[in-house]
Amino acid sequence: MIKITTPLTQKQIVNLKAGDEVRLTGTIFTARDQAHKRLCQLLAKGRKLPFDLKGQVIYYCGPTQTPKGKVIGSCGPTTSRRMDEFTPLLLKNDLAAMIGKGGRSCEVQQAIKKYQKIYFITYAGCAALLSKYVCSAKVIAFPGLGPEAIQRLVVKDFPLIVAIDRKGKNILTEGS
């Protein structure tokens, strides 16, 4: 088990290989389709983003409503392909990694390799369990999007698997 912290450095990324099991600690940001669209619109207009992408990790997740006494509701991964049209631009602008479930388009796989980034997957169907790794959650952008608003999460030992490494090795198509 490899332990890493955010923001991710190029040295951390270089050392991760497809199939590695990882425990991530630090800050990550939730974002789904509509938030991705807005981030890319801001980039296209040369405007400032709600958070600096450098070294950061976006989790493709729309948490459920937070129950009383909890930090966050269930927070499982959503299908990553839904963000594929936006991902290359975010990687080009220094996003270090993404967390989701399922495969990626050829264009995204090429961008991961070109920009030397990482795609993690986490356990689908375990949204309630994954919420136990979240220490704090706060909406930081696009609150009108409800569960698709961007949230800053602080996580401890969040379980991940490297699905596509910086060299383009992909466990979802090639095995580990």
MARBAVEX-764140 format. One record per atom (N, C-alpha, C): chain; z, y, x; atom name; residue in one letter. Coordinates in steps of 0.05 Angstrom, whole numbers. Each point is the difference from the previous one (the first is absolute). Last residue first. Layout:
N
+-----+--------+--------+--------+------+------+
: mol :     c3 :     c2 :     c1 : atom : type :
+-----+--------+--------+--------+------+------+
:   A :      Z :      Y :      X :   CA :    A :
...
+-----+--------+--------+--------+------+------+
END
This chain:
176
+-----+--------+--------+--------+------+------+
: mol :     c3 :     c2 :     c1 : atom : type :
+-----+--------+--------+--------+------+------+
:   A :   -294 :   -113 :    -65 :    N :    S :
:   A :     17 :     13 :     21 :   CA :    S :
:   A :     -5 :    -12 :     27 :    C :    S :
:   A :    -76 :     10 :    -82 :    N :    G :
:   A :     24 :    -15 :      6 :   CA :    G :
:   A :     16 :     13 :     23 :    C :    G :
:   A :    -82 :     35 :    -42 :    N :    E :
:   A :     -2 :    -17 :     24 :   CA :    E :
:   A :     23 :    -19 :      4 :    C :    E :
:   A :     -8 :     65 :    -73 :    N :    T :
:   A :    -26 :    -12 :      1 :   CA :    T :
:   A :     -3 :    -20 :     23 :    C :    T :
:   A :     81 :     48 :    -18 :    N :    L :
:   A :     -9 :     -6 :    -27 :   CA :    L :
:   A :    -27 :    -13 :      0 :    C :    L :
:   A :     43 :     34 :     79 :    N :    I :
:   A :     10 :    -27 :     -8 :   CA :    I :
:   A :     -9 :     -7 :    -28 :    C :    I :
:   A :    -45 :     63 :     79 :    N :    N :
:   A :      8 :      1 :    -28 :   CA :    N :
:   A :     10 :    -28 :     -9 :    C :    N :
:   A :    -28 :     70 :     90 :    N :    K :
:   A :      6 :    -27 :     -8 :   CA :    K :
:   A :     13 :      1 :    -27 :    C :    K :
:   A :    -27 :     78 :     52 :    N :    G :
:   A :    -15 :     -9 :    -23 :   CA :    G :
:   A :      4 :    -29 :     -8 :    C :    G :
:   A :     44 :     59 :     68 :    N :    K :
:   A :    -25 :    -12 :     10 :   CA :    K :
:   A :    -18 :    -10 :    -23 :    C :    K :
:   A :     88 :     35 :    -15 :    N :    R :
:   A :    -17 :     22 :     10 :   CA :    R :
:   A :    -26 :    -10 :     12 :    C :    R :
:   A :     46 :    -60 :    -77 :    N :    D :
:   A :     10 :     14 :     24 :   CA :    D :
:   A :    -21 :     20 :     10 :    C :    D :
:   A :     27 :    -48 :    -98 :    N :    I :
:   A :    -22 :      7 :     17 :   CA :    I :
:   A :     11 :     17 :     23 :    C :    I :
:   A :     63 :    -42 :    -53 :    N :    A :
:   A :    -23 :    -14 :    -12 :   CA :    A :
:   A :    -25 :      6 :     17 :    C :    A :
:   A :    111 :     -3 :     16 :    N :    V :
:   A :    -24 :     14 :      9 :   CA :    V :
:   A :    -24 :    -16 :    -11 :    C :    V :
:   A :     97 :      4 :    -49 :    N :    I :
:   A :    -17 :    -17 :     17 :   CA :    I :
:   A :    -24 :     16 :      8 :    C :    I :
:   A :    109 :     23 :    -38 :    N :    L :
:   A :    -29 :      3 :      1 :   CA :    L :
:   A :    -13 :    -22 :     16 :    C :    L :
:   A :    102 :     42 :    -46 :    N :    P :
:   A :    -16 :    -23 :     10 :   CA :    P :
:   A :    -30 :      4 :     -3 :    C :    P :
:   A :     86 :     69 :     19 :    N :    F :
:   A :    -19 :     -6 :    -21 :   CA :    F :
:   A :    -19 :    -22 :     10 :    C :    F :
:   A :     84 :     47 :     38 :    N :    D :
:   A :     -9 :    -28 :      4 :   CA :    D :
:   A :    -19 :     -9 :    -23 :    C :    D :
:   A :     36 :     89 :    -24 :    N :    K :
:   A :     13 :    -14 :     22 :   CA :    K :
:   A :     -9 :    -29 :     -1 :    C :    K :
:   A :    -34 :    106 :    -39 :    N :    V :
:   A :      3 :    -28 :     -2 :   CA :    V :
:   A :     14 :    -12 :     24 :    C :    V :
:   A :    -25 :     95 :    -60 :    N :    V :
:   A :     13 :     -8 :     24 :   CA :    V :
:   A :      6 :    -30 :     -4 :    C :    V :
:   A :    -76 :     67 :    -50 :    N :    L :
:   A :     20 :    -21 :      0 :   CA :    L :
:   A :     11 :     -4 :     28 :    C :    L :
:   A :    -58 :     75 :    -64 :    N :    R :
:   A :      9 :     -6 :     28 :   CA :    R :
:   A :     22 :    -21 :     -3 :    C :    R :
:   A :    -84 :     20 :    -71 :    N :    Q :
:   A :     29 :      0 :      6 :   CA :    Q :
:   A :      4 :     -6 :     29 :    C :    Q :
:   A :    -82 :     35 :    -74 :    N :    I :
:   A :      7 :     -8 :     27 :   CA :    I :
:   A :     30 :      2 :      3 :    C :    I :
:   A :    -47 :    -23 :    -95 :    N :    A :
:   A :      7 :     23 :     17 :   CA :    A :
:   A :      6 :    -11 :     28 :    C :    A :
:   A :    -20 :    -53 :    -79 :    N :    E :
:   A :    -20 :      2 :     22 :   CA :    E :
:   A :      6 :     24 :     18 :    C :    E :
:   A :     51 :    -22 :    -80 :    N :    P :
:   A :      5 :    -20 :     20 :   CA :    P :
:   A :    -20 :      1 :     24 :    C :    P :
:   A :     -6 :     86 :    -52 :    N :    G :
:   A :     20 :    -20 :     -8 :   CA :    G :
:   A :      4 :    -20 :     22 :    C :    G :
:   A :    -55 :     82 :      1 :    N :    L :
:   A :    -13 :    -27 :     -1 :   CA :    L :
:   A :     19 :    -22 :     -8 :    C :    L :
:   A :     24 :     94 :     14 :    N :    G :
:   A :    -14 :     -5 :    -26 :   CA :    G :
:   A :    -14 :    -27 :     -2 :    C :    G :
:   A :     42 :     34 :     81 :    N :    P :
:   A :     19 :    -12 :    -19 :   CA :    P :
:   A :    -13 :     -5 :    -27 :    C :    P :
:   A :    -32 :     25 :     99 :    N :    F :
:   A :    -14 :     -7 :    -25 :   CA :    F :
:   A :     18 :    -13 :    -21 :    C :    F :
:   A :     47 :      3 :     93 :    N :    A :
:   A :    -25 :     13 :     -7 :   CA :    A :
:   A :    -12 :    -12 :    -26 :    C :    A :
:   A :     86 :    -25 :     40 :    N :    I :
:   A :     -6 :     23 :     17 :   CA :    I :
:   A :    -26 :     14 :     -7 :    C :    I :
:   A :     86 :    -72 :    -36 :    N :    V :
:   A :    -27 :     10 :     -6 :   CA :    V :
:   A :     -5 :     25 :     17 :    C :    V :
:   A :     70 :    -79 :     27 :    N :    K :
:   A :     -2 :     27 :    -10 :   CA :    K :
:   A :    -30 :      7 :     -5 :    C :    K :
:   A :     79 :    -83 :     32 :    N :    A :
:   A :    -26 :      6 :    -11 :   CA :    A :
:   A :      0 :     28 :    -12 :    C :    A :
:   A :     60 :    -78 :     68 :    N :    S :
:   A :     -2 :     24 :    -15 :   CA :    S :
:   A :    -29 :      5 :     -8 :    C :    S :
:   A :     28 :    -83 :     38 :    N :    C :
:   A :     26 :     14 :      3 :   CA :    C :
:   A :      0 :     26 :    -16 :    C :    C :
:   A :    -55 :   -100 :     -4 :    N :    V :
:   A :     -3 :     30 :     -1 :   CA :    V :
:   A :     27 :     13 :     -1 :    C :    V :
:   A :    -17 :    -96 :     -3 :    N :    Y :
:   A :     -4 :     10 :     28 :   CA :    Y :
:   A :     -3 :     30 :      1 :    C :    Y :
:   A :      7 :    -50 :    -82 :    N :    K :
:   A :     26 :     -3 :     14 :   CA :    K :
:   A :     -2 :     10 :     29 :    C :    K :
:   A :    -76 :     -8 :    -61 :    N :    S :
:   A :     16 :     25 :     -4 :   CA :    S :
:   A :     27 :     -1 :     15 :    C :    S :
:   A :    -59 :    -76 :     -3 :    N :    L :
:   A :     -8 :     20 :     20 :   CA :    L :
:   A :     16 :     26 :     -3 :    C :    L :
:   A :     12 :    -71 :    -64 :    N :    L :
:   A :     12 :     -6 :     26 :   CA :    L :
:   A :     -7 :     21 :     21 :    C :    L :
:   A :    -39 :      7 :    -84 :    N :    A :
:   A :     29 :      6 :     -3 :   CA :    A :
:   A :     13 :     -6 :     27 :    C :    A :
:   A :    -92 :    -20 :     -6 :    N :    A :
:   A :      5 :     29 :     -1 :   CA :    A :
:   A :     30 :      7 :     -2 :    C :    A :
:   A :    -63 :    -82 :     15 :    N :    C :
:   A :     28 :      2 :      9 :   CA :    C :
:   A :     10 :     29 :     -2 :    C :    C :
:   A :    -92 :    -35 :    -13 :    N :    G :
:   A :     17 :    -14 :    -19 :   CA :    G :
:   A :     30 :      2 :      6 :    C :    G :
:   A :    -64 :     12 :     82 :    N :    A :
:   A :     -6 :      7 :    -27 :   CA :    A :
:   A :     17 :    -17 :    -19 :    C :    A :
:   A :     14 :     31 :    106 :    N :    Y :
:   A :      2 :    -22 :    -19 :   CA :    Y :
:   A :     -5 :     10 :    -29 :    C :    Y :
:   A :    -45 :     49 :     85 :    N :    T :
:   A :     27 :     -8 :     -6 :   CA :    T :
:   A :     -1 :    -19 :    -24 :    C :    T :
:   A :    -70 :     42 :     85 :    N :    I :
:   A :      5 :    -10 :    -27 :   CA :    I :
:   A :     29 :     -6 :     -3 :    C :    I :
:   A :    -61 :     69 :     69 :    N :    F :
:   A :     21 :    -20 :     -6 :   CA :    F :
:   A :     -2 :     -9 :    -28 :    C :    F :
:   A :    -64 :     50 :     79 :    N :    Y :
:   A :      3 :     -5 :    -28 :   CA :    Y :
:   A :     20 :    -23 :     -3 :    C :    Y :
:   A :    -29 :     78 :     82 :    N :    I :
:   A :     11 :    -26 :     -9 :   CA :    I :
:   A :      0 :      0 :    -31 :    C :    I :
:   A :    -59 :     54 :     88 :    N :    K :
:   A :     22 :      2 :    -19 :   CA :    K :
:   A :      8 :    -28 :     -9 :    C :    K :
:   A :    -75 :     47 :     58 :    N :    Q :
:   A :     22 :    -15 :     12 :   CA :    Q :
:   A :     25 :      2 :    -17 :    C :    Q :
:   A :    -93 :     34 :    -15 :    N :    Y :
:   A :     22 :     19 :      5 :   CA :    Y :
:   A :     25 :    -14 :     11 :    C :    Y :
:   A :    -79 :    -51 :    -19 :    N :    K :
:   A :    -10 :     24 :     14 :   CA :    K :
:   A :     23 :     18 :      7 :    C :    K :
:   A :     18 :    -78 :    -52 :    N :    K :
:   A :     -7 :     -7 :     28 :   CA :    K :
:   A :     -8 :     26 :     15 :    C :    K :
:   A :     18 :      9 :    -91 :    N :    I :
:   A :     25 :     -9 :     13 :   CA :    I :
:   A :     -6 :     -5 :     30 :    C :    I :
:   A :    -74 :     19 :    -54 :    N :    A :
:   A :     16 :     24 :      6 :   CA :    A :
:   A :     26 :     -7 :     14 :    C :    A :
:   A :    -55 :    -70 :    -32 :    N :    Q :
:   A :    -13 :     13 :     23 :   CA :    Q :
:   A :     16 :     25 :      9 :    C :    Q :
:   A :     29 :    -45 :    -78 :    N :    Q :
:   A :      4 :    -17 :     24 :   CA :    Q :
:   A :    -12 :     13 :     25 :    C :    Q :
:   A :    -18 :     41 :    -82 :    N :    V :
:   A :     28 :      4 :      8 :   CA :    V :
:   A :      6 :    -16 :     25 :    C :    V :
:   A :    -84 :    -12 :    -38 :    N :    E :
:   A :      2 :     27 :     10 :   CA :    E :
:   A :     28 :      6 :     10 :    C :    E :
:   A :    -18 :    -82 :    -44 :    N :    C :
:   A :    -11 :      0 :     27 :   CA :    C :
:   A :      3 :     27 :     12 :    C :    C :
:   A :     70 :    -22 :    -76 :    N :    S :
:   A :    -29 :      2 :      3 :   CA :    S :
:   A :     -8 :     -1 :     29 :    C :    S :
:   A :     92 :    -48 :    -30 :    N :    R :
:   A :    -11 :     27 :      3 :   CA :    R :
:   A :    -30 :     -1 :      2 :    C :    R :
:   A :     85 :    -69 :    -45 :    N :    G :
:   A :    -19 :      7 :     20 :   CA :    G :
:   A :    -10 :     29 :      0 :    C :    G :
:   A :    100 :    -32 :    -37 :    N :    G :
:   A :    -28 :     -7 :     -3 :   CA :    G :
:   A :    -17 :     11 :     22 :    C :    G :
:   A :     90 :     51 :    -22 :    N :    K :
:   A :     -5 :    -28 :     -4 :   CA :    K :
:   A :    -30 :     -4 :     -3 :    C :    K :
:   A :     65 :     76 :     55 :    N :    G :
:   A :    -10 :     -6 :    -26 :   CA :    G :
:   A :     -1 :    -30 :     -5 :    C :    G :
:   A :     17 :     90 :     75 :    N :    I :
:   A :     13 :    -25 :    -10 :   CA :    I :
:   A :    -11 :     -5 :    -29 :    C :    I :
:   A :    -31 :     59 :     97 :    N :    M :
:   A :      2 :     -3 :    -29 :   CA :    M :
:   A :     14 :    -26 :     -6 :    C :    M :
:   A :    -11 :     74 :     91 :    N :    A :
:   A :      0 :    -26 :    -13 :   CA :    A :
:   A :      2 :      2 :    -30 :    C :    A :
:   A :    -11 :     76 :     63 :    N :    A :
:   A :      3 :    -22 :     18 :   CA :    A :
:   A :     -4 :    -27 :    -13 :    C :    A :
:   A :    -42 :    103 :    -15 :    N :    L :
:   A :     17 :    -19 :    -13 :   CA :    L :
:   A :      2 :    -24 :     18 :    C :    L :
:   A :    -57 :     77 :     22 :    N :    D :
:   A :     23 :     -9 :     14 :   CA :    D :
:   A :     21 :    -17 :    -16 :    C :    D :
:   A :    -92 :     37 :    -23 :    N :    N :
:   A :     19 :     22 :      2 :   CA :    N :
:   A :     28 :     -9 :      9 :    C :    N :
:   A :    -70 :    -62 :    -15 :    N :    K :
:   A :    -13 :     19 :     18 :   CA :    K :
:   A :     19 :     23 :      5 :    C :    K :
:   A :     25 :    -62 :    -65 :    N :    L :
:   A :      2 :    -12 :     27 :   CA :    L :
:   A :    -11 :     19 :     21 :    C :    L :
:   A :    -11 :     25 :    -90 :    N :    L :
:   A :     28 :      2 :      8 :   CA :    L :
:   A :      5 :    -12 :     27 :    C :    L :
:   A :    -87 :     -8 :    -37 :    N :    L :
:   A :      6 :     28 :      6 :   CA :    L :
:   A :     30 :      4 :      9 :    C :    L :
:   A :    -30 :    -87 :    -29 :    N :    P :
:   A :    -11 :      8 :     26 :   CA :    P :
:   A :      6 :     29 :      8 :    C :    P :
:   A :     31 :    -35 :    -88 :    N :    T :
:   A :     14 :     -8 :     25 :   CA :    T :
:   A :    -13 :      8 :     26 :    C :    T :
:   A :    -30 :      9 :    -97 :    N :    F :
:   A :     15 :     23 :     12 :   CA :    F :
:   A :     10 :     -7 :     28 :    C :    F :
:   A :    -46 :    -63 :    -57 :    N :    E :
:   A :    -18 :     22 :      3 :   CA :    E :
:   A :     13 :     24 :     14 :    C :    E :
:   A :     52 :    -80 :    -20 :    N :    D :
:   A :    -20 :     -3 :     22 :   CA :    D :
:   A :    -19 :     24 :      3 :    C :    D :
:   A :     76 :    -26 :    -63 :    N :    M :
:   A :      2 :     24 :     17 :   CA :    M :
:   A :    -22 :      0 :     21 :    C :    M :
:   A :     11 :    -72 :    -62 :    N :    R :
:   A :     -2 :     24 :    -17 :   CA :    R :
:   A :      1 :     26 :     16 :    C :    R :
:   A :     14 :    -88 :     38 :    N :    R :
:   A :    -28 :      8 :     -2 :   CA :    R :
:   A :     -4 :     25 :    -18 :    C :    R :
:   A :     87 :    -45 :     13 :    N :    S :
:   A :     -9 :     19 :     20 :   CA :    S :
:   A :    -28 :     10 :     -3 :    C :    S :
:   A :     77 :    -35 :    -72 :    N :    T :
:   A :    -25 :     -9 :     12 :   CA :    T :
:   A :    -12 :     21 :     18 :    C :    T :
:   A :    106 :      4 :    -14 :    N :    T :
:   A :    -23 :     -1 :    -18 :   CA :    T :
:   A :    -25 :     -9 :     16 :    C :    T :
:   A :    113 :    -18 :     16 :    N :    P :
:   A :    -26 :     10 :      8 :   CA :    P :
:   A :    -21 :     -1 :    -22 :    C :    P :
:   A :    107 :     11 :    -23 :    N :    G :
:   A :    -18 :    -19 :     13 :   CA :    G :
:   A :    -27 :     12 :      7 :    C :    G :
:   A :     98 :     27 :    -38 :    N :    C :
:   A :    -20 :     14 :     17 :   CA :    C :
:   A :    -17 :    -19 :     16 :    C :    C :
:   A :     83 :     21 :    -85 :    N :    S :
:   A :    -17 :    -20 :     14 :   CA :    S :
:   A :    -23 :     14 :     14 :    C :    S :
:   A :     72 :     69 :    -13 :    N :    G :
:   A :     -7 :    -23 :    -17 :   CA :    G :
:   A :    -14 :    -21 :     16 :    C :    G :
:   A :     73 :     67 :     46 :    N :    I :
:   A :    -28 :     -1 :     -9 :   CA :    I :
:   A :     -3 :    -23 :    -19 :    C :    I :
:   A :     85 :     23 :     32 :    N :    V :
:   A :    -14 :     19 :     16 :   CA :    V :
:   A :    -29 :      4 :    -11 :    C :    V :
:   A :     86 :    -29 :    -64 :    N :    K :
:   A :    -18 :    -11 :     21 :   CA :    K :
:   A :    -14 :     23 :     15 :    C :    K :
:   A :     61 :     10 :    -77 :    N :    G :
:   A :     15 :    -12 :     22 :   CA :    G :
:   A :    -17 :    -12 :     22 :    C :    G :
:   A :    -47 :     11 :    -92 :    N :    K :
:   A :     25 :     14 :      6 :   CA :    K :
:   A :     15 :    -16 :     22 :    C :    K :
:   A :   -106 :    -11 :     -2 :    N :    P :
:   A :     23 :     -7 :    -17 :   CA :    P :
:   A :     25 :     15 :      9 :    C :    P :
:   A :   -106 :     29 :     12 :    N :    T :
:   A :     25 :     -7 :     15 :   CA :    T :
:   A :     22 :     -6 :    -20 :    C :    T :
:   A :   -109 :    -14 :    -16 :    N :    Q :
:   A :     22 :     19 :     -4 :   CA :    Q :
:   A :     25 :    -10 :     13 :    C :    Q :
:   A :    -85 :    -38 :     45 :    N :    T :
:   A :      8 :      2 :    -28 :   CA :    T :
:   A :     23 :     20 :     -1 :    C :    T :
:   A :    -76 :      4 :     79 :    N :    P :
:   A :     25 :    -11 :     -8 :   CA :    P :
:   A :      6 :      4 :    -30 :    C :    P :
:   A :    -88 :     -9 :     60 :    N :    G :
:   A :      8 :     19 :    -21 :   CA :    G :
:   A :     26 :    -11 :    -12 :    C :    G :
:   A :    -66 :    -15 :     95 :    N :    C :
:   A :     22 :     -8 :    -18 :   CA :    C :
:   A :      5 :     23 :    -20 :    C :    C :
:   A :    -45 :    -22 :     98 :    N :    Y :
:   A :    -14 :      0 :    -26 :   CA :    Y :
:   A :     18 :    -11 :    -21 :    C :    Y :
:   A :     23 :     50 :     94 :    N :    Y :
:   A :      6 :    -24 :    -15 :   CA :    Y :
:   A :    -14 :      2 :    -27 :    C :    Y :
:   A :    -10 :     48 :    103 :    N :    I :
:   A :     -2 :      3 :    -29 :   CA :    I :
:   A :      3 :    -27 :    -12 :    C :    I :
:   A :     29 :     48 :     99 :    N :    V :
:   A :     -7 :    -24 :    -15 :   CA :    V :
:   A :     -1 :      7 :    -29 :    C :    V :
:   A :     -7 :     60 :    101 :    N :    Q :
:   A :     13 :     -7 :    -25 :   CA :    Q :
:   A :    -13 :    -25 :    -13 :    C :    Q :
:   A :    -23 :     55 :     83 :    N :    G :
:   A :     20 :    -21 :      4 :   CA :    G :
:   A :     13 :    -11 :    -26 :    C :    G :
:   A :    -50 :     88 :    -13 :    N :    K :
:   A :      2 :    -12 :     27 :   CA :    K :
:   A :     23 :    -20 :      1 :    C :    K :
:   A :    -25 :     58 :    -78 :    N :    L :
:   A :     -9 :    -28 :      1 :   CA :    L :
:   A :      6 :    -14 :     27 :    C :    L :
:   A :     53 :     82 :    -54 :    N :    D :
:   A :    -18 :     -4 :     23 :   CA :    D :
:   A :     -7 :    -30 :      2 :    C :    D :
:   A :     23 :     48 :    -95 :    N :    F :
:   A :     13 :    -12 :     23 :   CA :    F :
:   A :    -20 :     -4 :     22 :    C :    F :
:   A :    -27 :     44 :    -79 :    N :    P :
:   A :     29 :      0 :     -6 :   CA :    P :
:   A :     17 :    -13 :     22 :    C :    P :
:   A :    -95 :     48 :     25 :    N :    L :
:   A :      9 :    -23 :    -16 :   CA :    L :
:   A :     30 :      2 :     -5 :    C :    L :
:   A :    -75 :     82 :     18 :    N :    K :
:   A :     23 :    -16 :     10 :   CA :    K :
:   A :      7 :    -22 :    -19 :    C :    K :
:   A :   -102 :     39 :      4 :    N :    R :
:   A :     27 :      8 :     -8 :   CA :    R :
:   A :     21 :    -19 :     12 :    C :    R :
:   A :   -102 :      2 :     -1 :    N :    G :
:   A :     14 :     10 :     24 :   CA :    G :
:   A :     28 :      9 :     -6 :    C :    G :
:   A :    -66 :    -44 :    -59 :    N :    K :
:   A :      2 :     29 :     -2 :   CA :    K :
:   A :     14 :     12 :     24 :    C :    K :
:   A :    -10 :    -94 :     -7 :    N :    A :
:   A :    -28 :     11 :     -2 :   CA :    A :
:   A :      1 :     30 :     -1 :    C :    A :
:   A :     82 :    -46 :     -2 :    N :    L :
:   A :    -12 :     -2 :     27 :   CA :    L :
:   A :    -28 :     13 :     -1 :    C :    L :
:   A :     44 :     -8 :    -82 :    N :    L :
:   A :     14 :     20 :     17 :   CA :    L :
:   A :    -13 :      0 :     28 :    C :    L :
:   A :    -29 :    -66 :    -59 :    N :    Q :
:   A :    -10 :     26 :     -9 :   CA :    Q :
:   A :     13 :     22 :     17 :    C :    Q :
:   A :     31 :    -87 :     14 :    N :    C :
:   A :    -27 :      4 :     11 :   CA :    C :
:   A :    -13 :     26 :     -9 :    C :    C :
:   A :     84 :    -23 :    -36 :    N :    L :
:   A :      3 :      4 :     29 :   CA :    L :
:   A :    -27 :      5 :     13 :    C :    L :
:   A :      1 :    -23 :    -92 :    N :    R :
:   A :      9 :     27 :      5 :   CA :    R :
:   A :      4 :      6 :     30 :    C :    R :
:   A :    -24 :    -87 :    -26 :    N :    K :
:   A :    -22 :     18 :     -7 :   CA :    K :
:   A :      9 :     29 :      6 :    C :    K :
:   A :     65 :    -66 :      9 :    N :    H :
:   A :    -20 :     -2 :     21 :   CA :    H :
:   A :    -23 :     20 :     -5 :    C :    H :
:   A :     64 :    -10 :    -68 :    N :    A :
:   A :     12 :     15 :     23 :   CA :    A :
:   A :    -20 :     -1 :     24 :    C :    A :
:   A :    -24 :    -51 :    -75 :    N :    Q :
:   A :     -2 :     29 :     -6 :   CA :    Q :
:   A :     12 :     17 :     22 :    C :    Q :
:   A :      5 :    -97 :     11 :    N :    D :
:   A :    -27 :     11 :     -4 :   CA :    D :
:   A :     -1 :     30 :     -3 :    C :    D :
:   A :     91 :    -31 :     40 :    N :    R :
:   A :    -20 :    -17 :    -12 :   CA :    R :
:   A :    -26 :     16 :     -4 :    C :    R :
:   A :     99 :      1 :     62 :    N :    A :
:   A :    -24 :     15 :    -11 :   CA :    A :
:   A :    -19 :    -21 :    -11 :    C :    A :
:   A :    104 :     16 :     57 :    N :    T :
:   A :    -15 :    -14 :    -21 :   CA :    T :
:   A :    -24 :     17 :     -8 :    C :    T :
:   A :     53 :     -3 :     97 :    N :    F :
:   A :     -7 :     16 :    -23 :   CA :    F :
:   A :    -16 :    -17 :    -20 :    C :    F :
:   A :     81 :    -11 :     85 :    N :    I :
:   A :    -27 :     -6 :     -9 :   CA :    I :
:   A :     -6 :     16 :    -25 :    C :    I :
:   A :     79 :     -7 :     87 :    N :    T :
:   A :    -12 :     13 :    -23 :   CA :    T :
:   A :    -28 :    -10 :     -5 :    C :    T :
:   A :     75 :    -63 :     49 :    N :    G :
:   A :     -8 :     28 :      3 :   CA :    G :
:   A :    -11 :     11 :    -26 :    C :    G :
:   A :     -1 :   -103 :     44 :    N :    T :
:   A :     21 :     18 :     -7 :   CA :    T :
:   A :     -9 :     28 :      5 :    C :    T :
:   A :    -41 :   -110 :    -10 :    N :    L :
:   A :     -4 :     29 :      4 :   CA :    L :
:   A :     24 :     16 :     -9 :    C :    L :
:   A :    -32 :   -104 :     34 :    N :    R :
:   A :     20 :     13 :    -16 :   CA :    R :
:   A :     -2 :     30 :      7 :    C :    R :
:   A :    -72 :    -90 :      9 :    N :    V :
:   A :     11 :     25 :      8 :   CA :    V :
:   A :     23 :      8 :    -19 :    C :    V :
:   A :    -73 :    -84 :     37 :    N :    E :
:   A :     20 :      7 :    -21 :   CA :    E :
:   A :     16 :     23 :     11 :    C :    E :
:   A :   -105 :    -32 :     27 :    N :    D :
:   A :     28 :      6 :      7 :   CA :    D :
:   A :     17 :      6 :    -24 :    C :    D :
:   A :    -97 :    -16 :     -2 :    N :    G :
:   A :     18 :    -22 :     -5 :   CA :    G :
:   A :     29 :      5 :      8 :    C :    G :
:   A :    -76 :     55 :     48 :    N :    A :
:   A :     -3 :    -11 :    -27 :   CA :    A :
:   A :     17 :    -25 :     -2 :    C :    A :
:   A :     34 :     71 :     69 :    N :    K :
:   A :    -23 :    -18 :     -2 :   CA :    K :
:   A :      0 :    -11 :    -29 :    C :    K :
:   A :     47 :     86 :     65 :    N :    L :
:   A :     -1 :    -16 :    -24 :   CA :    L :
:   A :    -26 :    -16 :     -2 :    C :    L :
:   A :     22 :     64 :     71 :    N :    N :
:   A :     14 :    -25 :      3 :   CA :    N :
:   A :      0 :    -17 :    -25 :    C :    N :
:   A :    -40 :     88 :      3 :    N :    V :
:   A :    -14 :    -17 :     20 :   CA :    V :
:   A :     14 :    -28 :      2 :    C :    V :
:   A :     41 :     67 :    -53 :    N :    I :
:   A :    -24 :    -10 :    -13 :   CA :    I :
:   A :    -15 :    -19 :     19 :    C :    I :
:   A :     75 :     47 :     33 :    N :    Q :
:   A :      8 :    -20 :    -20 :   CA :    Q :
:   A :    -24 :    -14 :    -12 :    C :    Q :
:   A :    -16 :     71 :     59 :    N :    K :
:   A :     10 :    -23 :     14 :   CA :    K :
:   A :      9 :    -22 :    -19 :    C :    K :
:   A :    -28 :     83 :    -33 :    N :    Q :
:   A :    -23 :    -16 :      7 :   CA :    Q :
:   A :     10 :    -25 :     16 :    C :    Q :
:   A :     69 :     39 :    -70 :    N :    T :
:   A :    -14 :     10 :     24 :   CA :    T :
:   A :    -24 :    -18 :      6 :    C :    T :
:   A :     59 :     27 :    -95 :    N :    L :
:   A :    -11 :    -20 :     18 :   CA :    L :
:   A :    -14 :     14 :     24 :    C :    L :
:   A :     86 :     41 :    -55 :    N :    P :
:   A :    -29 :     -2 :     -1 :   CA :    P :
:   A :    -10 :    -20 :     21 :    C :    P :
:   A :     64 :    -45 :    -35 :    N :    T :
:   A :    -19 :     22 :     -4 :   CA :    T :
:   A :     12 :     26 :     11 :    C :    T :
:   A :     17 :   -108 :     31 :    N :    T :
:   A :     10 :     24 :    -15 :   CA :    T :
:   A :    -23 :     20 :     -2 :    C :    T :
:   A :     17 :   -116 :     17 :    N :    I :
:   A :    -13 :     25 :      7 :   CA :    I :
:   A :     12 :     23 :    -17 :    C :    I :
:   A :     11 :   -114 :     31 :    N :    K :
:   A :     12 :     24 :    -13 :   CA :    K :
:   A :    -13 :     25 :     11 :    C :    K :
:   A :    -26 :   -111 :    -10 :    N :    I :
:   A :     -2 :     24 :     16 :   CA :    I :
:   A :     12 :     23 :    -16 :    C :    I :
:   A :      9 :   -113 :      4 :    N :    M :
:   A :      0 :     23 :    -17 :   CA :    M :
:   A :      0 :     25 :     18 :    C :    M :
+-----+--------+--------+--------+------+------+
END
